[in-house]
Amino acid sequence: MVTLGIWQNFENMTVVDALLVALICIVIVFFILVLLIFITWLINLGIDKVVASTSILPKEENKILEEDKDAVVAVLAATIDFNKETGKNAEVISVTRIED
């Protein structure tokens, strides 16, 4: 049995005592790893709920933004330019492509 004397006097420690100490350390590390896995699982659940409640589905007329990355950049540049010139906030209602 592990007693306080073993912790203070390592020279008199038997193999069984050393294995018991190693087993206790392994169990402690295992429980810490399980705790970390549980915490990250909870965080992922929270992140999934936030993403599910805040994801914005584009309107049918704005499907171009899903297909064309250049359109997204053009819309962002236009809203930033509008904000710089007028000082007002802009809200993008719809996006349509004008064919050349």
Order of alpha helices (4+ residues) and beta strands (2+ residues): alpha-alpha-alpha-alpha
